[in-house]
Amino acid sequence: MATRLPIKADFPSSLTLDIIPPSSGQAINILILLHGLGDTNKSFSQLGKNLNLPETACLSIQGPNPIPPIFTGSDLPAFHWGDDVLVDERQGEIELDAGFQKIEKIILDDVVKGALMQKCKFPPRNILFLGFGQGGMVALHIASSASDLEFGGVVSVGGRLPGNGKEGPKSQTPVLVLGGSRRTQVTRSAVDGLKRRFGDVEYVKWEKGEDSMPKSREEMLPIMKFFARRLRSRAGVPEEAMEI
C-alpha cells in the first residue's frame, strides 16, 4: 500500500509538531527531527526546509515538557525531553540524561507505530531520525529500545546513548554520531557503548571543540552522505541540498 503524507490529525493533539512536505516528489521517507535541550521545534522546522531532501517529509517535534524559567533565567519558551529536570550540581547545568521512558512511549508508540506505520503506511526502513544533544539521545534510545525494527538510520549530533538503555540484541539501525573534539558528550566510551548496542556505527569527530549543529558545508557533508546512502529516493540528494 502506498504511503501518504501525514497530517496533524494523525498525531496526539497534545503533541506540538510541524510537518514539512518533501522538496519534490511523493513522501517516501520520513525524517523525524528532535531539537536540543532548552529549545523549541521551530529551529528544526527550518532545518527541515533547508535540508531540501527529495521525497522526504520532515516531522519536527517539540519536547513535551517545559523548562521552568527559574532554570533558564529567561521567559522565552524552552522545552526538554526527559522524565524530569535534573541538575548536575558539579557543572551547574541541567542534566541531559534525565530518563526517557515517557517520551519513548509517545514517539515510538504514538508517532512511529501508530501514526507513521499504521495510518500512513511507512515501513520502519523509511523512517529516519536526526537529533541534537538531548534530542539525539532520545533518537538513539528509541532505536536501541526497538531493536526488532530496522529504521532507516539515526543521526545524533552531540548526543550519546542514555545510561539506562535496555540490554538485548544489537539494533540493525545504522547510526551516525558527530561531536566536538574537546568539550563533548561523544566521548570514546560513549562511542564504545553505541557499538555494543548497534551493529553499524559511524563516528565523526569535528575539529571544533564543542558539540553544536553544523555551521559549514564541511561539517554538514557527513550527514548528507549518510542521507544519500540511507534515504530511499528515486531522485537522489541534489547537490544544492548541502547548503544550510
Residue frames as qw, qx, qy, qz and C-alpha x, y, z in Angstrom:
[[0.000, 0.887, 0.462, 0.000, 0.00, 0.00, 0.00],
 [0.395, 0.581, -0.022, 0.711, 1.28, 3.46, -0.94],
 [0.361, -0.349, -0.441, 0.744, 2.43, 5.84, 1.76],
 [0.034, 0.845, 0.364, 0.391, 0.71, 9.16, 2.33],
 [0.200, 0.443, -0.303, 0.820, 1.89, 12.45, 3.78],
 [0.318, -0.452, -0.731, 0.402, 0.97, 12.60, 7.47],
 [0.142, -0.680, -0.176, -0.698, -1.33, 15.32, 8.76],
 [0.074, -0.387, 0.567, -0.723, -1.54, 16.74, 12.27],
 [0.776, -0.210, 0.061, -0.592, -4.76, 14.84, 12.95],
 [0.839, 0.142, -0.525, 0.026, -2.73, 11.60, 12.76],
 [0.440, 0.215, -0.611, 0.622, -0.85, 12.52, 15.95],
 [0.351, -0.577, -0.634, 0.376, -1.86, 13.07, 19.59],
 [0.042, 0.890, 0.259, 0.373, -3.41, 16.51, 19.99],
 [0.544, -0.817, 0.027, 0.189, -1.13, 17.20, 22.96],
 [0.722, -0.149, 0.303, 0.604, 1.98, 16.97, 20.76],
 [0.187, 0.889, -0.077, -0.410, 3.41, 20.14, 19.18],
 [0.627, -0.082, 0.602, 0.488, 4.91, 19.43, 15.75],
 [0.372, 0.678, -0.199, -0.602, 5.43, 20.78, 12.26],
 [0.789, 0.213, 0.550, 0.171, 5.17, 18.72, 9.08],
 [0.075, 0.688, -0.389, -0.608, 7.47, 19.83, 6.26],
 [0.875, 0.408, 0.207, -0.156, 6.49, 18.29, 2.89],
 [0.765, -0.035, 0.368, 0.527, 9.15, 16.94, 0.50],
 [0.039, -0.594, 0.253, 0.762, 11.02, 19.42, -1.64],
 [0.487, 0.329, -0.523, -0.617, 9.99, 17.28, -4.61],
 [0.447, 0.041, -0.875, -0.182, 8.09, 14.08, -5.29],
 [0.744, -0.472, -0.321, -0.346, 5.88, 11.94, -3.10],
 [0.363, -0.663, 0.549, -0.356, 6.84, 11.37, 0.54],
 [0.840, 0.122, -0.529, -0.009, 8.65, 8.03, 0.50],
 [0.560, -0.006, -0.578, 0.593, 10.75, 8.76, 3.61],
 [0.387, -0.875, -0.185, -0.227, 10.07, 10.44, 6.93],
 [0.498, 0.263, -0.446, 0.696, 12.84, 12.29, 8.80],
 [0.508, -0.778, -0.369, -0.016, 11.96, 12.90, 12.46],
 [0.336, 0.543, -0.270, 0.721, 13.75, 15.98, 13.84],
 [0.638, -0.649, -0.390, 0.138, 14.35, 16.30, 17.60],
 [0.127, 0.857, -0.176, 0.467, 15.70, 19.60, 18.94],
 [0.494, 0.181, -0.621, 0.580, 18.17, 20.07, 21.76],
 [0.391, -0.534, -0.612, 0.433, 17.65, 20.83, 25.45],
 [0.138, -0.585, -0.234, 0.765, 16.04, 24.21, 26.11],
 [0.034, 0.112, -0.499, -0.859, 14.93, 24.83, 22.52],
 [0.656, 0.366, 0.358, -0.555, 11.62, 24.64, 20.64],
 [0.707, 0.222, 0.629, 0.235, 10.86, 22.76, 17.43],
 [0.393, 0.883, 0.113, -0.229, 10.86, 25.92, 15.28],
 [0.053, -0.751, 0.574, 0.323, 14.60, 25.94, 14.57],
 [0.388, -0.123, 0.891, 0.200, 14.43, 22.32, 13.47],
 [0.549, 0.652, 0.498, -0.163, 11.38, 23.02, 11.33],
 [0.271, 0.889, -0.242, -0.278, 13.56, 25.50, 9.46],
 [0.282, -0.478, 0.801, 0.223, 16.32, 22.89, 9.31],
 [0.599, 0.274, 0.752, -0.007, 13.89, 20.50, 7.65],
 [0.490, 0.839, 0.166, -0.169, 13.19, 23.09, 4.97],
 [0.032, 0.845, -0.483, -0.227, 16.89, 23.86, 4.49],
 [0.558, -0.240, 0.780, 0.153, 17.83, 20.20, 4.09],
 [0.512, 0.525, -0.282, -0.618, 15.78, 20.19, 0.89],
 [0.288, -0.182, 0.935, 0.093, 15.57, 16.39, 0.71],
 [0.508, 0.093, -0.495, -0.699, 13.57, 14.97, -2.21],
 [0.710, -0.173, -0.613, -0.301, 10.77, 12.51, -1.49],
 [0.476, -0.156, -0.682, 0.533, 11.32, 13.04, 2.24],
 [0.337, -0.786, -0.225, -0.467, 8.86, 14.68, 4.60],
 [0.315, 0.222, -0.608, 0.694, 10.29, 16.08, 7.82],
 [0.554, -0.674, -0.447, -0.198, 8.49, 15.88, 11.14],
 [0.239, 0.400, -0.444, 0.766, 9.82, 18.44, 13.64],
 [0.603, -0.576, -0.548, -0.068, 8.58, 17.52, 17.12],
 [0.091, -0.696, 0.320, -0.637, 8.75, 19.69, 20.22],
 [0.296, 0.023, -0.842, 0.451, 9.78, 18.25, 23.55],
 [0.390, -0.609, -0.603, -0.337, 6.59, 17.87, 25.60],
 [0.579, -0.618, -0.400, 0.351, 7.98, 19.23, 28.87],
 [0.135, 0.904, -0.044, 0.403, 8.55, 22.97, 29.51],
 [0.611, -0.027, -0.421, 0.670, 11.60, 24.04, 31.48],
 [0.263, -0.878, -0.365, 0.165, 10.65, 26.49, 34.25],
 [0.287, 0.879, -0.095, 0.369, 12.17, 29.98, 33.86],
 [0.553, -0.780, 0.290, -0.033, 13.99, 29.54, 37.18],
 [0.841, -0.142, 0.404, 0.331, 16.29, 27.05, 35.38],
 [0.616, 0.503, 0.317, 0.517, 16.79, 29.04, 32.19],
 [0.284, -0.461, -0.110, 0.833, 16.85, 32.59, 33.58],
 [0.106, 0.076, -0.425, -0.896, 14.60, 33.64, 30.71],
 [0.559, 0.313, 0.466, -0.610, 10.89, 33.87, 29.91],
 [0.465, 0.401, -0.570, -0.546, 11.47, 32.53, 26.41],
 [0.947, -0.028, 0.051, -0.317, 9.84, 29.13, 25.74],
 [0.145, 0.540, -0.828, 0.032, 12.19, 26.23, 26.44],
 [0.922, -0.085, 0.006, -0.379, 11.44, 22.51, 26.39],
 [0.097, -0.496, 0.863, -0.023, 13.11, 19.22, 27.23],
 [0.692, 0.094, -0.613, -0.369, 12.62, 15.51, 26.54],
 [0.239, 0.181, -0.876, 0.379, 13.41, 13.95, 29.92],
 [0.470, -0.513, -0.716, -0.059, 11.13, 12.40, 32.50],
 [0.428, -0.823, -0.257, 0.271, 12.27, 15.11, 34.93],
 [0.278, 0.865, -0.222, 0.355, 14.51, 18.19, 35.16],
 [0.844, -0.411, -0.078, 0.334, 17.71, 17.11, 36.86],
 [0.115, 0.955, -0.247, 0.114, 20.60, 19.45, 37.65],
 [0.836, 0.118, -0.278, 0.458, 24.25, 18.42, 37.55],
 [0.410, -0.903, -0.068, 0.113, 25.47, 20.23, 40.66],
 [0.677, -0.314, 0.265, 0.610, 29.14, 19.90, 39.64],
 [0.360, 0.254, 0.450, 0.777, 28.58, 21.65, 36.32],
 [0.132, 0.437, 0.316, -0.832, 25.65, 23.81, 37.41],
 [0.340, 0.181, -0.522, -0.761, 23.76, 22.72, 34.30],
 [0.830, 0.061, 0.194, -0.519, 20.61, 20.74, 33.54],
 [0.437, -0.259, 0.850, 0.142, 21.46, 17.06, 33.15],
 [0.448, 0.278, -0.549, -0.649, 20.87, 15.68, 29.65],
 [0.423, -0.037, -0.900, -0.092, 20.33, 12.09, 30.78],
 [0.337, -0.136, 0.433, -0.825, 17.07, 12.52, 32.70],
 [0.396, 0.210, 0.873, -0.192, 15.20, 9.33, 31.78],
 [0.282, 0.225, -0.436, -0.824, 13.22, 8.89, 28.56],
 [0.167, 0.220, 0.959, -0.066, 10.50, 6.37, 29.34],
 [0.329, 0.642, 0.462, -0.517, 7.61, 8.79, 28.83],
 [0.325, 0.674, -0.301, -0.591, 8.87, 10.21, 25.54],
 [0.082, -0.193, 0.938, 0.276, 9.73, 6.70, 24.32],
 [0.308, 0.436, 0.826, -0.181, 6.06, 5.76, 24.57],
 [0.326, 0.756, 0.166, -0.543, 4.95, 8.96, 22.82],
 [0.236, 0.650, -0.519, -0.502, 7.38, 8.81, 19.91],
 [0.038, -0.191, 0.960, 0.200, 7.70, 5.04, 19.46],
 [0.219, 0.366, 0.890, -0.159, 4.09, 4.01, 20.13],
 [0.285, 0.748, 0.410, -0.437, 2.05, 7.07, 19.14],
 [0.218, 0.770, -0.293, -0.523, 4.19, 8.72, 16.45],
 [0.048, 0.429, -0.828, -0.359, 6.18, 5.94, 14.79],
 [0.114, 0.124, 0.985, 0.048, 3.99, 2.86, 15.15],
 [0.261, 0.586, 0.656, -0.397, 0.56, 4.46, 15.47],
 [0.316, 0.800, 0.049, -0.508, 0.72, 7.38, 13.04],
 [0.166, 0.657, -0.580, -0.452, 3.55, 6.73, 10.58],
 [0.061, -0.174, 0.966, 0.180, 3.50, 2.94, 10.26],
 [0.247, 0.386, 0.872, -0.173, -0.19, 2.12, 10.77],
 [0.314, 0.763, 0.357, -0.438, -2.01, 5.19, 9.47],
 [0.284, 0.824, -0.270, -0.410, 0.42, 6.46, 6.82],
 [0.968, 0.219, 0.122, 0.018, 1.93, 3.07, 5.87],
 [0.252, 0.804, -0.529, 0.104, 5.62, 3.99, 6.16],
 [0.923, -0.081, -0.325, 0.188, 7.82, 0.91, 6.76],
 [0.574, -0.770, 0.066, 0.270, 10.37, 1.41, 9.56],
 [0.704, 0.007, 0.305, 0.642, 13.20, 1.22, 6.99],
 [0.259, 0.620, 0.320, 0.668, 11.89, 4.51, 5.52],
 [0.378, -0.901, -0.149, -0.152, 11.81, 6.34, 8.88],
 [0.626, 0.238, -0.315, 0.672, 14.96, 8.20, 9.99],
 [0.432, -0.849, -0.251, 0.171, 15.87, 10.37, 12.97],
 [0.470, 0.442, -0.193, 0.739, 18.07, 13.43, 13.39],
 [0.502, -0.817, -0.285, -0.001, 18.55, 14.82, 16.87],
 [0.311, 0.639, -0.340, 0.616, 20.76, 17.35, 18.61],
 [0.111, -0.410, 0.606, -0.673, 22.06, 16.95, 22.16],
 [0.437, 0.021, 0.741, -0.509, 19.26, 15.60, 24.31],
 [0.745, 0.413, 0.012, -0.524, 17.19, 15.11, 21.15],
 [0.511, 0.481, -0.703, -0.113, 19.95, 12.90, 19.77],
 [0.128, -0.208, 0.889, -0.387, 19.88, 10.87, 22.98],
 [0.659, 0.223, 0.412, -0.588, 16.14, 10.35, 22.54],
 [0.713, 0.490, -0.335, -0.374, 16.61, 9.15, 18.95],
 [0.318, 0.405, -0.850, 0.108, 19.34, 6.69, 19.98],
 [0.345, -0.078, 0.766, -0.537, 17.27, 5.48, 22.94],
 [0.747, 0.307, 0.179, -0.562, 14.25, 4.79, 20.72],
 [0.674, 0.484, -0.517, -0.211, 16.24, 2.94, 18.05],
 [0.131, 0.349, -0.881, 0.292, 18.02, 0.90, 20.74],
 [0.483, 0.013, 0.641, -0.596, 14.79, 0.07, 22.58],
 [0.805, 0.409, 0.167, -0.396, 13.05, -1.01, 19.37],
 [0.205, -0.519, 0.760, 0.334, 15.88, -3.31, 18.29],
 [0.550, 0.267, 0.790, 0.049, 13.37, -5.53, 16.46],
 [0.456, 0.845, 0.269, -0.077, 12.76, -2.67, 13.99],
 [0.582, -0.070, 0.267, 0.765, 15.38, -1.59, 11.48],
 [0.169, 0.896, 0.203, -0.358, 14.90, 2.12, 10.91],
 [0.636, 0.731, 0.006, 0.246, 16.48, 3.98, 8.03],
 [0.608, 0.230, -0.317, 0.691, 19.05, 5.49, 10.36],
 [0.406, -0.861, -0.250, 0.175, 19.81, 7.78, 13.28],
 [0.452, 0.514, -0.159, 0.712, 21.95, 10.93, 13.10],
 [0.537, -0.771, -0.291, 0.179, 22.91, 12.21, 16.55],
 [0.357, 0.657, -0.182, 0.639, 24.78, 15.49, 16.85],
 [0.003, -0.451, 0.527, -0.720, 26.36, 15.74, 20.30],
 [0.761, -0.289, 0.166, -0.557, 24.09, 13.09, 21.79],
 [0.105, 0.314, -0.940, 0.079, 25.15, 9.79, 23.34],
 [0.589, -0.290, -0.715, -0.242, 23.16, 6.71, 24.30],
 [0.501, -0.653, 0.172, -0.541, 21.46, 7.22, 27.71],
 [0.002, -0.433, 0.846, -0.311, 22.90, 5.32, 30.63],
 [0.553, 0.024, 0.687, -0.471, 19.67, 3.44, 31.38],
 [0.562, 0.335, -0.495, -0.572, 19.34, 1.91, 27.90],
 [0.922, -0.070, 0.239, -0.298, 17.89, -1.56, 27.53],
 [0.246, -0.425, 0.838, 0.237, 20.07, -4.61, 27.02],
 [0.792, 0.351, 0.442, -0.235, 19.33, -7.15, 24.32],
 [0.735, 0.300, 0.427, 0.434, 20.10, -7.92, 20.68],
 [0.246, -0.307, 0.208, 0.895, 22.00, -5.31, 18.72],
 [0.459, 0.732, 0.284, -0.415, 19.87, -2.94, 16.70],
 [0.629, 0.198, 0.512, 0.551, 20.50, -3.11, 12.96],
 [0.179, 0.957, 0.228, 0.014, 19.57, 0.56, 12.54],
 [0.644, 0.288, -0.073, 0.705, 22.66, 2.39, 11.19],
 [0.347, -0.877, -0.208, 0.259, 23.91, 5.23, 13.38],
 [0.492, 0.504, -0.074, 0.706, 25.96, 8.35, 12.60],
 [0.472, -0.811, -0.253, 0.238, 27.15, 10.23, 15.67],
 [0.459, 0.593, -0.060, 0.658, 29.04, 13.53, 15.48],
 [0.525, -0.803, -0.213, 0.185, 30.74, 15.53, 18.21],
 [0.090, 0.949, -0.272, 0.133, 33.36, 18.09, 19.10],
 [0.707, 0.368, -0.507, 0.328, 36.99, 17.42, 19.88],
 [0.184, 0.272, -0.618, 0.714, 37.14, 18.62, 23.49],
 [0.325, 0.052, 0.572, -0.751, 34.02, 19.56, 25.47],
 [0.532, 0.077, -0.588, -0.604, 31.77, 16.85, 24.08],
 [0.786, -0.151, 0.384, -0.461, 29.20, 14.25, 25.11],
 [0.927, 0.339, -0.134, -0.089, 30.53, 11.95, 22.38],
 [0.315, -0.704, 0.636, -0.005, 33.50, 10.50, 24.23],
 [0.323, 0.340, -0.865, -0.178, 35.36, 7.34, 23.33],
 [0.149, 0.077, 0.920, -0.355, 33.45, 5.41, 25.99],
 [0.533, 0.427, 0.290, -0.671, 30.17, 6.78, 24.57],
 [0.546, 0.474, -0.518, -0.457, 31.12, 5.52, 21.10],
 [0.138, 0.189, -0.969, 0.083, 32.08, 2.13, 22.55],
 [0.362, 0.224, 0.705, -0.567, 28.67, 2.00, 24.26],
 [0.609, 0.479, -0.070, -0.628, 26.95, 2.66, 20.93],
 [0.423, 0.408, -0.766, -0.260, 28.90, -0.15, 19.27],
 [0.103, -0.027, 0.948, -0.299, 27.65, -2.55, 21.93],
 [0.427, 0.422, 0.589, -0.541, 24.03, -1.69, 21.10],
 [0.608, 0.687, 0.007, -0.398, 24.17, -1.07, 17.34],
 [0.864, 0.069, 0.402, 0.296, 25.65, -3.15, 14.55],
 [0.525, 0.507, 0.250, 0.636, 26.57, -0.20, 12.31],
 [0.292, -0.885, -0.166, 0.321, 28.08, 2.89, 13.98],
 [0.561, 0.491, 0.049, 0.665, 29.95, 5.71, 12.23],
 [0.415, -0.772, -0.213, 0.432, 31.66, 8.38, 14.36],
 [0.440, 0.660, 0.069, 0.605, 32.76, 11.79, 13.11],
 [0.504, -0.609, -0.230, 0.568, 34.98, 13.90, 15.37],
 [0.291, 0.908, 0.144, 0.266, 34.88, 17.56, 14.38],
 [0.535, 0.269, -0.267, 0.755, 37.89, 19.83, 14.76],
 [0.257, -0.618, 0.060, -0.741, 35.78, 22.34, 16.67],
 [0.062, 0.223, -0.811, 0.537, 35.81, 21.80, 20.41],
 [0.431, 0.076, 0.543, -0.717, 32.12, 21.88, 21.28],
 [0.218, 0.370, 0.891, 0.151, 29.05, 19.91, 20.32],
 [0.279, 0.520, 0.143, -0.794, 26.99, 22.19, 18.12],
 [0.719, 0.552, 0.410, -0.101, 24.90, 21.93, 14.98],
 [0.645, 0.145, 0.373, 0.651, 26.86, 22.07, 11.71],
 [0.035, 0.853, 0.105, -0.511, 27.74, 25.59, 10.62],
 [0.101, 0.619, -0.553, -0.548, 29.56, 24.86, 7.36],
 [0.811, 0.348, -0.317, -0.348, 29.36, 22.68, 4.28],
 [0.381, 0.409, -0.808, 0.186, 32.31, 20.65, 5.54],
 [0.249, -0.130, 0.771, -0.572, 30.60, 19.88, 8.85],
 [0.717, 0.228, 0.228, -0.618, 27.33, 19.03, 7.10],
 [0.487, 0.445, -0.655, -0.367, 28.89, 16.77, 4.49],
 [0.042, 0.117, -0.982, 0.143, 29.00, 13.52, 6.57],
 [0.428, 0.305, 0.613, -0.589, 25.30, 13.93, 7.38],
 [0.601, 0.526, -0.133, -0.587, 24.35, 14.45, 3.74],
 [0.327, 0.374, -0.847, -0.191, 26.44, 11.45, 2.69],
 [0.186, 0.058, 0.911, -0.364, 24.63, 9.36, 5.30],
 [0.546, 0.452, 0.345, -0.615, 21.26, 10.52, 3.95],
 [0.484, 0.525, -0.498, -0.492, 22.38, 9.81, 0.38],
 [0.173, 0.205, -0.963, -0.013, 23.09, 6.20, 1.40],
 [0.084, 0.184, 0.892, -0.404, 20.05, 5.63, 3.54],
 [0.457, 0.406, 0.221, -0.760, 17.16, 7.60, 2.03],
 [0.448, 0.290, 0.805, 0.259, 15.03, 5.72, -0.43],
 [0.241, 0.755, 0.084, -0.605, 14.71, 8.41, -3.06],
 [0.739, 0.451, 0.422, 0.270, 14.40, 7.91, -6.78],
 [0.284, 0.944, 0.017, 0.169, 15.54, 11.48, -7.35],
 [0.711, 0.102, -0.272, 0.641, 18.71, 11.25, -5.21],
 [0.355, -0.766, -0.233, 0.483, 20.05, 14.01, -2.98],
 [0.453, 0.833, 0.106, 0.300, 20.58, 17.21, -5.01],
 [0.605, 0.183, -0.233, 0.739, 23.91, 19.00, -4.78],
 [0.078, -0.569, 0.042, -0.818, 22.25, 22.19, -3.58],
 [0.735, -0.566, -0.320, -0.190, 20.93, 20.32, -0.53],
 [0.691, -0.048, -0.368, 0.621, 24.39, 20.76, 1.04],
 [0.046, 0.467, -0.087, 0.879, 23.54, 24.39, 1.69],
 [0.416, -0.516, -0.703, 0.259, 22.42, 25.02, 5.31]]
